[in-house]
Amino acid sequence: MKINLIKVHGSDNQFFLLDQRQLARPLTDPEIKNFTKKITDRQTGLWHGADGVLVVDNPTHKGPVGRMRVINADGSEASMCGNGIRTVARYLGEATQQAEFTIETMYADLLVKKAKPLATDIATYQAEISPISFATKNLGLHWQDQTEVRHQKMPELSNQLTFTAIAVPNPHLISYLNHETLVGPELGRIAGYLNNGTNPIFPDGVNVSFVEELGFNHLFVRTYERGVGYTNACGTGMSAASIVYVLEQGGHFETELTVQNPGGMVKTIVHQNTDPKRNSKYWVSLIGNATFMGTATVDFAEIMTHAFDLTTVKFAETGEQERYQAFVRNLNK
């Protein structure tokens, strides 16, 4: 069975996009997990690997244009991906010639739309990030019988830092801090403890983001992502950091924030819920690039039986990555 793949990224958070609707038969969940682990490996995988696979499928109910599943590099499944959904929005939008529609995700149908480009020749899309919750029961968080953790010290993790736990809907632990701590070893130490092995606080792991305020309405977010490790960017992490900024750090609702990350930059807007149909008090507009790096066709059976070296597969590059890298260089001037 031949499989067509597009390598995509949002803020250099890289994925392979797999449209199951084009296959002779859909892959089973074990096949998707094993396929993802093979092609995303950064050393032996396809085109230098990736952070995961975005699986596009038919929606399970009326309304959405398509359904997105997010499979992390280790084979685990994430409930959402803010950077990934922008690329799926572009893929489905171009296929259907629609500028605004909804995509089904694990917990909600999310509104996406084409947005004003961040820069010339940078395809840009806006995605709704929701539902949002601070309830520990929605985070898989077990700590001192608390129902929420908001701007609190957790001595088991650090005696100096304060943390806010928030589901967007992926579970995130957010800490605002200074530049030295941001670039130091603390993120790896804390996130490694919470994700690599057993721990009593987040038994199922958690995304951890350190945030530095560069200026008013201007943030820098560095994330260690559950199931992946350090990433160039995490869309739900940047959304979570934006909510915490508005609620705890002096930011404002309905105000555009600039959020930089190791892979580039996005814009966010934090909203209060005024729609009774929404199931959370807050939601976020996440605006950023949706870059298509290149395409390739691979043989599923050969990959699963190690019949050839994935590093030799040829990709038809689009040239979009060079334009995106020029955009990032201009950010850092």
N, C-alpha and C positions, 0 to 999 in steps of 0.2 A: 504494500500500500504506500503510495506516494503522499507525502505531506508537504504542503507549501507553508513556509514560515516567513514572517516579517520580523526583523529585529527593530524594536522601537524603544523610545525612552521619553520620559518626562523628567526634566532636571537631571539628566544623565542617570536616572534610576532605570536600568535597562532590563528589557524583557523580550522574549520571543512571543509573538502573537500567533495563536493557532485557532483557525476558524474550523470548528468541528463540522459545521454544516456542509463543508466541501469534501468531506471524507466519504469513502465507500461505506464505512460504518463508524459510529462514534467509538472512541477509545473508552475502555473501562477505567474506573478510578485507579486501580492498581497500575494499569498501563500508563495513565497520565502521570502518576507519581514517579514511576521508574524512568519514563521518557524525560521528564523534567530534570531529574537528578543527573541523567547522562548528558543532556545537551547544555545545561547551565554551568557545569563545572568550569571554574575559571582557568584551570590548567589544561584539561583534556577535552573540554566541551566544544560546542559549535561557535565559531567566530569569537573566541576569547570568553565564551560563557555569558552569563547574565544573572540577574537577581531572581528570576523566576519566569514562569510562563503564564500568559493571559489567555484563557480559554474562552472563545466566543461561541455561543450556542443560541438556539432558539429560546425565546422566553417561555416560562411555564404558565403564563396567563396573559390575557389581553392587555394591551397598553404599551409596554416597552417595545422598542425596536429590536433589542437583543438582550442576551444574558451574558454577564461576565463572571468568570471564576478566576481566582488568583491562587496559583500554586507556587509556593516559595521554593527556593533552590534546594532545600533539604527535603522536599516532597510534601511538607505540611501545607494546609490550605488556610489562607487569610480571609477574613470576612470582607475586606475592602482594600483598595489601593488607590489613593488619590492621584498619584502620578500615572498609574496604569490606566485608570478610567478615561483620562484625557486622550490617550492614544486609541483606546477602543472607540471613544466618541468620534474621533476623526475617521477611523476605519469605517464605522457604520454610517456616519454622516455622508462620506463620499460615496459609499455604496448605494445609499438610498436617496441621495441628493436632498437631504434635510439638514437644516441649520440648527434645529432645536428639537429635542426629543428626550425620552427617558430610557435608561438602561437598568435592567434588573440585576441587583446584587444580592448577596446572601440575606441581608436583613431589610432592604428597602429598594424601591424603584427610585433612581436618582436622576434629577434633571441635568442635562448637559447641553451645551450650545457652543457654537463657534464664537470666538471672541476677537477683539481688536488685537492685532499682532503685538507681541512684546517688542519686536524689532522687525526691520525689513526682512522678508522671506523666512520668518519664523512662524510656522503654523501654530496657532494658539487656540486653546479651548478652555472653557469654564465648566467646572463640575460642582454639583452640590455634594457636600460632605455631611452626612447624617445617617442614622440617628446618633445623638450625643447624650452621654450619661456620666454622672459622677458616682453612681451607686457601686459600691465594692462588689456586689453580687453580679454585676454586669462586666466586671473586670477580672474575675477570678482572683481577687485580692483577699488575702486572709491576714489581718493584722490588728491586734488589740480589740477585736470585736467591733471595729469602727464601720459605720455604714458609708462614710465618705472620708477621703484623705485630701484635704485642701490646704496647701501652703503649710505643710507640717514637716518637722524633722522626724526622720525614721532612723533612730540610732543604730539599728541593725545594718543599715546601708551607709550612713555617714553621720558624723557628729556636727558637721558644719552646714550641710546643704538642706534646703527645704524642698519638698516634693508635692506635686499635685497629681493625682491619679484620675484619668479620664478615658472613657471609651468613645471612639469616633467612627465606627463602632469597634475598630481594633483597640485593644487595651494599650494605653500609653502612660508612662511615668515621666512627668515634665519637671525640670529644675532650671530656674533662672539663676545665672551666676556670672562671674567675671571671665575675662578672656583667658587668663592663665589656666583656670580650671577647665574651661571649654576645650583647650587644646592639649591638656595634660592627660594622665593615665586614669583618672577617676571614672570616666565614662566606661572604659573597657573593664575596669575592675567591678563596678556595680552591675553593669549589664551582663557581664560574663557570669557573675554569681547567680543572677536571676534567670539566665537562659541556658547555661551549659551545665546540666546536672540538676539534682533535686534541691529545692529550697522550700521553706514553709510559707513564704510570703506570696509569691506568684508561682504556684506549682506547675502551671502550664506556660510559664514564661511571659514576658512583656516587652514591648518596644520602649526604649529609654532614649529621651532626647534632652540634651543640654542646650540651653538657649542664652545667647548674649544679646542685650539691647544695644544696637549700634547707634541709635538715635531715636527720636520720637517717631513712632510708627515704622521703625526699621529694625528688623531682627535678623539674627544669624542662628540657624538651627543645625546641630550635628546629632545624628541619630545612629543608634545601634539597634537594628531591626531584628525582631524575633524570627527565627528561621532563616536568617540571611547573614547577620553580622553588621559590620559597618557598611552603610550605604552612602552613595553620593547625595541622596535626598530621599525623604519619606513624605509623601503627600499628606497622609493622615497625621503624621507627626508635626508637620508644619501647621496644619489646621488646628491640632490640639494646642500647640504653642501659641497660636493666635487667640484662641478662646481664653487661655490662661492670661495672656497679655491684657485683654480687655477686662476680664473680671478681677484681676489681682495686681496688675502692673501699671494701671493708669491709662490704658487704651480706651477706645470708644467704639460703640456699635456703629454699623453702617459707614465705616471709614476704611478706605483702602490702605492696607499694610503692605510694605515691601519686605519679603522674607527671602534672605539669601541662604545658600546651603553650599556644600562643597561642589555640587554639580551645576550650580547656576542660581536662578532666582525665580520666584513666583510672586504673585499678588494674592492677597486674601482679603475677604470682607466677612466680618462676624455679624450674624443677624440674630435678633430675638424673634422667637416664633410668634407670629400673629395669625397663622393659619391653623384652625382647629383640626385639620386633617393630618397635620404633622404630629409625630409621636415623641418629640423632644422639645425642650425649652429653647434650645439654640441650634443653629446650623451655620455652615460656612460655605462661601463661594471660594473655590480654589481655581486660580487662573494661571495657566502656564503653558509651556511648549508641549507639542505632541509631535515628536520627530520620528520619521521613518528612516532608519539607517540603511536598510538593504533587504533583499529577499533571496531565498534559496529554497530548493526542493530537495527533500531527503527521503530515503527509503526506511519506513518504520521497522521492518523486519531486520534490515541490516544493522540499524542502530541498536536494536534490542539484543542482537546476537554478536555484537562487537565485530561485525564483518568488515568494517573499514574504519579508518582514522578520521574522526570528526573534524580534526584541525585542518584537514585538507579540502573540506567542502568549500566550494566557491560561492561567494555572495555577489549579487548584482547590486552594487552600492548606488544610492540615490544622489549623493552629494550634499544631502541636508545636514549631515553631521559636521562637515567643514563649516557651513554657515552658522550652525549653533555654537561651535567652538569659538568662532570669531565674535559672536555675541557675548560669550562668557569672558573672553579676553577684554572686551570693552568695559564690562562691568568692573573689572579689577584694576582699571587704569586710575 
